Amino acid sequence: MKVLMYTVAFAPKVGGVETAVRFLAEQLATKATPEWDLVVVARTPGGEFPDHTLPFPVVRTPSMRRLWQLIGQADLIHLDGPTLLPLIMALVQRKRVVVRHHGYQAACPTGLLLYEPTKTPCPGHFMARRYHRCLACNLAVGGPVASVRSLLLTFPRRLACKLVRTNIHNSNYVRRMLQLPRSRVVYYGVRWSGGEGMERPRSAVAANVQTPPPDGAENARPTFAYVGRLVSEKGLAILLEATHKLKARGIKCQVKLIGDGPERERLEQLTAAYGLDDHVTFVGFKTGDDFARELRDVQAVIMPSVWPETGGLAAVEQMMAGRLVIVSDTGGMSEYVGPAGLKCPAFDAEALARCMQLAVEDPALVARLVAEARERAMTHFAPDVTLRDNLDVFRHAVYS
């Protein structure tokens, strides 16, 4: 069977969706042959990225005519997101289509379910037909023309998703929010590299949490980290406020912000305002061994999102690596972590501070949670598990 996987976000861009898409494509190309013959169509320009090193062909930024031809040659169309043009082309050609929803684009014009004027979770204005609220939300991120356009495009996008063979959601939370027919939940698969600073036995994890390094008080501070983009919806201002609260209680810790983004300057200013210059480090974007080295002294990774994350790829990666995760109790992130981490309400700096303090003062609890986290990650997000579930969806779409 010839599979066309269409994606807007792909390497060399870096992010959670890009990682998940590439990983699934690599699995299909290396472990699902000869049943499935894969080609990836990406709207992302390749630049100097070595496409020839990938185990599948990649067609970059095709013309409309070329895209029509590629869709016509495929038996199954796999869309990473409800991108309207290829979705309509595939339905017109009466192809078998599955749509994987990495966001909320089929029920929210911005795809975030975040009400931009107040930066708070959206209660579902589009689904409740409060379209004036959607326009107000869109105006906060663009002009009036873009706002109207974004709203209007949501209607055909949602209608088209109701016509496909299967809608794949990366969490039960997303499935509930989108309310689409013929839905299946397939979690993200997580690549287990076992690279430097990643693969640590459970006993070593417990020892790392309980035994401070001997190099003086400054080095003995417990270290937390955030991993991801520096954007407002990730709740990093809440993390800084929580760190400030711990400092006021006499609990000194280090916080690394690993990543970059448009909020960096504002967060640096907030760090200075809280007097946290000696507590917070802006590491910047890191990959490979550099990324792993930054995490070697980290006891817990914090994901304090203020929007309902659709999944929790970054959290699962750290769970699989044997680290405690502290997350906001909302969206797919909370679902991915389950009972194997510490959770706090979004926007609640005091609750986050209590979780961080618990991670410092209760090493026995931390040791238990990291053991449970590794077990949960290997049970639900291991590559063979998620590949099996994806192939089950594909076969159902093609043969039923």
C-alpha positions in Angstrom: 0.0 0.0 0.0 1.3 3.4 -0.9 1.1 5.9 1.9 1.4 9.7 1.5 2.2 11.5 4.7 1.6 15.2 4.4 2.9 17.6 7.0 3.3 21.3 7.4 6.0 21.0 10.1 9.1 18.9 9.3 12.8 18.9 9.7 14.9 21.0 9.7 12.3 22.8 11.9 12.5 21.5 15.5 9.5 21.0 17.8 7.2 18.4 19.3 5.1 17.9 16.2 8.2 17.8 13.9 9.8 15.1 16.2 6.6 13.0 16.3 6.0 13.1 12.6 9.6 12.2 11.7 9.7 9.4 14.2 6.5 7.8 12.9 7.7 8.1 9.3 11.0 6.5 10.2 9.2 3.6 11.9 6.9 3.1 8.9 9.8 3.1 6.5 12.0 0.7 8.5 9.7 -1.5 10.5 6.4 -1.6 8.5 7.8 -2.6 5.1 7.0 -4.2 2.7 3.3 -3.7 3.5 3.6 0.1 3.5 5.4 2.2 0.8 5.9 5.7 2.3 6.5 9.1 0.8 6.5 12.2 3.0 5.3 15.5 1.5 6.4 18.5 3.5 5.5 22.2 3.3 8.8 23.0 5.1 11.7 24.0 2.8 14.6 21.7 3.3 17.5 24.2 3.1 20.7 22.3 3.7 19.0 19.4 5.5 20.3 16.0 4.2 17.0 14.5 3.0 19.1 11.7 1.4 19.9 10.3 4.9 16.3 9.6 5.7 14.9 6.1 5.1 12.0 7.5 3.0 11.7 9.9 0.1 10.7 13.5 0.9 9.0 15.9 -1.5 9.3 19.5 -0.4 6.9 22.4 -1.1 5.3 20.8 -4.2 3.1 22.8 -6.6 -0.6 22.3 -6.5 -0.4 20.2 -9.7 2.4 18.0 -8.3 0.5 17.6 -5.0 -2.6 16.5 -6.9 -0.5 13.9 -8.7 1.1 12.6 -5.5 -2.3 12.2 -3.8 -3.6 10.4 -6.9 -0.8 7.9 -6.7 -1.4 7.0 -3.1 -3.7 4.4 -1.5 -3.8 6.1 1.9 -3.4 9.8 2.7 -2.1 10.5 6.2 -2.4 14.2 7.1 -0.5 15.5 10.1 -3.1 18.2 11.0 -6.3 19.1 9.1 -4.5 21.1 6.4 -7.3 22.2 4.1 -5.8 22.0 0.6 -4.5 18.4 0.7 -7.6 17.4 2.7 -9.9 18.7 0.0 -7.8 17.2 -2.8 -7.8 13.8 -1.2 -11.6 13.8 -0.6 -12.3 14.9 -4.2 -10.2 12.0 -5.4 -12.1 9.7 -3.1 -9.0 8.6 -1.3 -8.8 6.9 2.1 -7.8 9.6 4.5 -6.7 9.7 8.1 -6.1 13.0 9.9 -3.8 13.1 12.9 -4.8 16.0 15.2 -1.7 17.5 16.9 -3.8 20.6 17.9 -7.4 21.9 18.1 -7.6 23.4 14.6 -10.8 21.4 13.8 -12.6 23.2 16.7 -10.7 26.4 17.3 -9.5 29.0 14.7 -6.1 29.5 16.4 -5.7 25.8 17.1 -4.7 26.4 20.7 -7.9 26.6 22.7 -6.3 29.6 24.4 -8.3 32.8 24.6 -5.6 35.3 23.6 -7.1 38.5 25.1 -6.8 37.1 28.6 -4.2 34.3 28.0 -6.6 31.8 29.6 -7.9 28.4 28.4 -10.8 28.9 26.0 -14.0 27.3 27.2 -14.9 26.3 23.6 -16.3 29.4 22.0 -16.3 28.1 18.5 -18.1 24.8 19.4 -20.6 26.9 21.4 -21.1 29.2 18.3 -19.9 32.2 20.1 -18.1 33.4 17.0 -17.8 37.0 18.2 -15.5 35.7 20.9 -13.4 33.8 18.3 -13.1 37.1 16.3 -11.9 38.9 19.4 -9.4 36.2 20.1 -8.0 36.3 16.6 -7.7 40.0 16.7 -5.3 39.7 19.6 -2.8 37.9 17.3 -3.6 39.5 13.9 -5.6 42.1 12.0 -9.3 42.1 11.3 -8.9 40.5 7.8 -6.8 37.7 9.2 -9.2 37.2 12.1 -12.2 36.8 9.8 -10.3 34.5 7.5 -9.1 32.3 10.4 -12.7 31.9 11.6 -14.2 31.2 8.2 -11.6 28.5 7.4 -12.5 26.6 10.6 -15.9 25.6 9.2 -14.8 23.7 6.0 -11.8 22.3 8.0 -14.1 20.8 10.5 -16.6 19.6 7.9 -13.9 17.9 5.9 -12.6 16.1 9.1 -16.1 14.6 9.5 -15.7 12.9 6.1 -12.4 11.1 6.6 -12.0 7.5 7.4 -10.4 8.1 10.8 -9.5 11.0 13.0 -6.4 10.2 15.1 -6.0 12.1 18.4 -2.8 12.0 20.5 -4.8 12.1 23.7 -8.3 11.4 25.0 -8.5 15.0 26.0 -8.1 16.1 22.4 -10.8 13.6 21.3 -13.2 15.1 23.8 -12.5 18.6 22.8 -12.8 18.0 19.0 -15.9 15.8 19.1 -15.3 14.3 15.7 -16.7 11.0 14.3 -14.6 7.8 13.7 -12.0 8.9 16.3 -9.1 6.9 17.7 -6.5 7.8 20.3 -3.0 6.9 19.5 -0.3 8.2 21.8 3.0 9.7 20.6 5.8 7.2 20.4 9.0 8.2 22.1 12.4 7.4 20.7 14.6 5.8 23.3 18.2 6.8 22.5 20.0 6.0 25.7 22.4 8.8 24.9 24.7 10.6 27.3 23.1 11.8 30.4 19.9 10.0 29.6 20.0 6.3 30.5 20.3 6.1 34.2 19.4 3.1 36.4 16.6 3.6 38.8 18.9 3.2 41.8 21.1 6.0 40.4 18.1 8.2 39.9 17.2 7.8 43.6 20.8 8.4 44.6 20.9 11.5 42.5 17.9 12.9 44.2 18.8 12.1 47.8 22.6 12.7 47.8 23.7 16.3 47.3 27.0 16.9 45.5 29.9 17.5 47.9 31.3 20.7 46.2 29.8 23.3 48.5 26.4 24.8 49.2 26.0 26.5 45.8 26.5 23.2 43.9 24.3 21.4 46.4 21.2 23.3 45.3 18.5 21.1 43.7 18.2 21.8 40.0 15.0 22.0 38.0 14.7 22.5 34.3 12.1 23.5 31.7 12.5 22.2 28.2 10.8 23.7 25.2 9.9 27.0 23.5 9.9 30.2 25.4 6.3 31.3 24.6 3.6 32.7 26.8 1.3 29.6 26.8 4.0 27.5 28.4 3.5 29.3 31.7 7.1 30.2 32.4 6.2 33.4 34.3 4.4 31.1 36.7 7.6 29.1 37.1 9.6 32.2 37.9 7.0 33.3 40.4 7.1 29.9 42.1 10.9 30.0 42.3 10.7 33.5 43.9 8.3 32.0 46.5 10.8 29.2 47.3 13.6 31.7 47.7 11.5 33.8 50.1 11.1 30.6 52.2 14.8 30.1 52.3 14.8 27.2 49.8 17.5 27.8 47.2 17.3 26.0 43.9 18.6 26.4 40.4 16.2 26.5 37.4 17.4 26.0 33.8 15.3 27.2 30.9 16.4 25.1 28.0 15.1 26.5 24.8 14.5 29.8 23.1 11.6 31.9 21.8 9.9 35.3 21.6 9.3 35.5 25.4 13.0 35.3 26.3 13.6 39.0 26.8 10.4 39.4 28.9 11.3 36.4 31.0 14.9 37.7 31.6 13.4 41.0 32.8 11.0 39.2 35.1 13.9 37.2 36.4 15.8 40.3 37.3 12.7 41.9 38.9 12.3 38.9 41.2 16.0 39.0 42.1 16.6 35.5 40.6 19.6 36.2 38.5 21.7 33.7 40.6 18.9 31.1 40.5 17.7 31.1 36.9 19.8 30.3 33.9 18.7 30.8 30.3 20.5 28.0 28.5 19.2 28.6 25.0 18.4 25.9 22.4 20.4 22.7 22.7 20.4 19.4 20.9 22.1 16.1 21.1 24.9 15.6 23.7 24.8 19.3 24.6 21.2 18.9 25.5 21.9 15.7 27.5 24.7 17.4 29.4 22.5 20.2 30.5 20.1 17.7 32.0 22.7 15.6 33.9 22.3 17.5 37.1 18.6 18.0 36.9 16.4 16.4 39.5 13.0 17.3 37.9 11.7 18.8 34.7 8.8 21.3 35.0 6.1 21.9 32.4 3.9 24.7 33.8 1.7 25.2 30.7 -1.3 27.5 31.1 -3.0 26.2 28.0 -4.3 22.6 27.6 -1.4 20.8 25.9 -2.6 18.2 23.4 0.0 15.7 24.5 3.2 15.4 26.5 6.1 14.3 24.3 8.7 16.3 26.2 7.4 15.0 29.5 7.4 11.4 28.4 11.0 11.7 27.2 12.0 12.7 30.7 9.9 10.1 32.3 11.6 7.5 30.1 14.9 8.9 31.1 14.1 8.4 34.8 13.4 11.9 35.9 10.6 13.4 37.9 8.2 15.6 36.0 6.1 18.4 37.4 3.2 19.5 35.1 0.1 21.5 35.0 -2.9 19.4 35.7 -4.7 20.1 32.4 -5.0 18.8 28.9 -3.1 15.9 27.3 0.0 16.6 29.3 -1.7 15.6 32.5 -3.1 12.5 30.8 0.3 11.4 29.6 2.0 11.8 33.0 -0.9 10.1 34.8 -0.2 9.3 38.5 3.6 9.1 37.8 4.5 12.7 38.4 3.6 15.8 40.5 0.8 18.1 39.3 -0.6 21.5 40.1 -3.4 23.7 38.7 -2.4 25.9 35.8 -1.7 29.5 36.8 -1.1 28.6 40.4 2.4 29.6 41.4 1.9 28.7 45.0 0.8 25.1 44.1 3.8 24.8 41.8 6.1 26.1 44.5 4.7 23.4 46.9 5.4 20.7 44.2 9.0 21.9 43.8 9.4 22.0 47.6 8.1 18.4 47.8 10.6 17.3 45.2 13.4 18.8 47.3 12.2 17.5 50.7 10.7 14.1 50.0 13.4 12.0 48.1 11.5 8.8 48.9 8.4 10.0 47.0 10.6 11.2 44.2 12.3 7.8 43.9 8.9 6.1 43.8 7.5 8.4 41.2 10.5 8.2 38.8 10.3 4.4 38.9 6.6 4.6 38.1 7.2 7.1 35.4 9.7 4.9 33.6 7.3 2.0 33.8 4.4 4.1 32.5 6.5 5.5 29.6 7.6 2.1 28.5 4.1 0.7 28.7 2.2 3.4 26.9 4.7 5.3 24.7 7.3 2.8 23.6 7.9 2.7 19.9 6.7 -0.8 19.3 3.4 0.0 21.2 2.6 3.1 19.3 3.6 1.7 15.9 1.3 -1.2 16.4 -1.6 1.1 17.2 -0.8 3.3 14.2 -0.7 0.3 11.8 -4.0 -0.9 13.3 -5.6 2.5 12.3 -4.0 2.3 8.8 -5.2 -1.2 8.1 -8.7 -0.4 9.3 -8.8 2.7 7.0 -7.6 0.7 4.0 -9.3 -2.6 4.4 -12.6 -1.9 6.2 
